[in-house]
């Protein structure tokens, strides 16, 4: 914002600037004595003059109080008919209003002061008002209006003191520069410098010298620049702000000349002086100058530290443009440090900040134009303004397009492999996350494949890395042809390519693998070299082989190396640790006798958060194979007939643990083979009797799919179990297997909802409606509803709103040892 100095002098705009920007004069020249002003002795001071003197004294310490005193001085002078004092008070008040953003109020008061001086026939006073009006319009960007007022002021200053004429000439130079008239700008800049020297005011001369040096430097006239800046430094004694401004100019010059160490030294000295002066705008400009040079010197870490400090200092106020410049420089620093995603984010923020600044300026100008009524009063002038604004807009749009292209390039570098153009590891991880979340929600499979080129190192060693790079590019082009809609192939490094195949059924993977391998049947002709290449390809599937991207990559990598070792071309993952089913089945036969099996319990909470029960979960700790998961050994047990002895052991151990857990019930899963065993009711009763517990404390869980396979036999078996006294729960209820009409005939006590029904973070209205319908159906059949797999507080609250009070999952507790159930929460 402009800084108002003496109300009898011109208002000199000042705004913080960044690297490469023009630095307006940091202060105005002091006013010259006005011709025709009346000399008054201290004894003859009027009330208005006393208030005016007090207002001038307060400007350096309390701007609010100073503005109030200027208003009071103007009112007193108006009542007393003291025109000179009224014009002075209006000038002073306008300077403070403009400095605080009320430019419209400043214009109104300056125009009244101008009218008073013209009525008085006081050309010197009129020149002051015109010069101040020109400076205000210049700061608002109304360059034609500024030029009109400053040219009138310049004519009236022909016989005025040099200081006043110098201020007008300096502002005329800035107007012509803004209107892209460099020759006129240089002419008035030279005249302002000569007048400032004639005025005998060192600081004022130094200010004009700095501005002229910056103007010459940006227009490529470097011969005079250093002399002007050295002169400004000589004249800056006692003015740290002026010295800092001159040193920044020297820093720019040295930077343009490529003398970066000297540029850095100049900017740092400017930073020190600005800090001592406490001038935040000058401090910010110096900080950005230092950071800009450090980036040129590739000292990115130091630059980033300065930019972080500058970013905090530039928040709020009138420094939005500086904040945008800070973000743009931070983007350069991040890019230089190899943080391409960070650079992309910073560049986007800088672009958005610059757009906000432009929008704010456009809105401010529109408000000014509307308030002044210029649309109706000066159509020709408005058309010229609009033409200038249109040119500015086109220039800004061009800059925006360039920035958008830069953002696109940064995104390409951050997310795509530079050699092949395929997605890189970062983009693959993001797409895999989305695919796995969707697969979990819809119950689909996702496959991940790893492809490695056989003997690729020999290609590099024999023909050179140039041919190796050409080979990788051609491989990328070919394997893309095997992809289906929505599939992805990424290059994750070296000669490794990774496929992400959505909704991949087990039968479809071999077909895809054959398509991928067929792309290698034709030889590769690369820069005069003919190559016959063969790949090895391994696949893993979600959720069968692993539940996340690292696990899938590991399994697919194992399968790929197995394909390489066998020469088979491609292999599918065969499960965790790649244990052969026959080997695992043999080990399982001795697991019960060797005491390798044990039970853990996952608690079930009630409506008030107490542990009201638990589900028994079978675990196998093999001394040879480590922890073998149930999804690995239970299918083998079912096929081999081991499920019956495993079920008996589980039932017996659960009853023994239950005897030591008063007040709790325990749920035990029943396999398909167990359910159809006619001796199961007797086995259950014997296990309960041996442990000394009531059968009613035992819950048996049967999966909905098992019941749906043989509904009549399942109903008979469940009826027999109900007669023993145990409670029965249908597991995975709502999974899509059961005949709902058949449910009414089953002696069930409760249902446990399928995991797929639980509300997710972005559950659709249809999914919520389905969950609600399933719950209502269960209640209509007078069945207790249990939710399993509850992992978030949002899910718990959603289920409670549906009236479901029994819940199980990691949010409640992970599986625990039996002893931990004795210390369960009680509320």
Buried (B, 14 or more C-beta within 10 A) or exposed (E): BBBBBBBBBBBBBBBBBBBEBBBBBBBBBBBBEBEEEEEEEEEEEBBBBBBBBBBBEBBEEEBEEBBBBBBBBBBBBBEBEBBBBBBBBBBBBBBBBBBBEBBBBBBBBBBBBBBBBBEBEBBBBBBBBBBBBBBBBBBBBBBBBBBBBBBBBBEBBEEBBBBBBBBBBBBBBBBBBBBEBBEBBBBBBBBBBBBBBBBEBBBBBBBBBBBBBBBBBBEEBEEBBBEBBBBBBBBBEEBBBBBBBBBBBBBBBBBBEEEBEBBBBBBBBBBBBBBEBEBBBBBBBBBBBBBBBBBBBEBBEBBBEBBBBBBEBBEEEEBBBBBBBBBBBBBBBBBBBEBBBBBBBBBBBBBEBBBBBBEEBBEBBEEBBEEBEBEEEBEEBBEEBEEBBEEBBEEBEEEBEEBEEBBEEBBBBBBBBEEBEBBBBBBBBEBBEEBBEEBBBEEBBBBBBBBBBBEBEEBBEEBEEEBBBBBBBBBBEBBBEBBEEEBBBBBBEEBBBBBBBBBBEEEBBEEBBEBBBEBBEEEBEBEEBEBEBEBBBBBBBBBBBBEEBEBBBBBBBBBBBBBBEEEEBBBBBBBBEEBEBEEBBEBBEEBBEEEBBEBBBBBBBEEEBBBBBBBBBBBBEBEEBEEBEEEBBBEBBBEEEBBBEBBBBBBBBBBBBBBEBEEBBBBBBBBBBBBBBEEBBEBBBBBBEEBEBEBEBBBBBBBBBBBBEBBEEBBEBBBBBBEBBBBBBBBBBBBEBBEEEBBEEBEBBBBBBBBBBBBBEEBEEEBBEBBBEBBEBBBEEEBBBBBBBBEBEBBBEBBEEBEBBBBBBEBBBEBBEBEBBEEBEEE
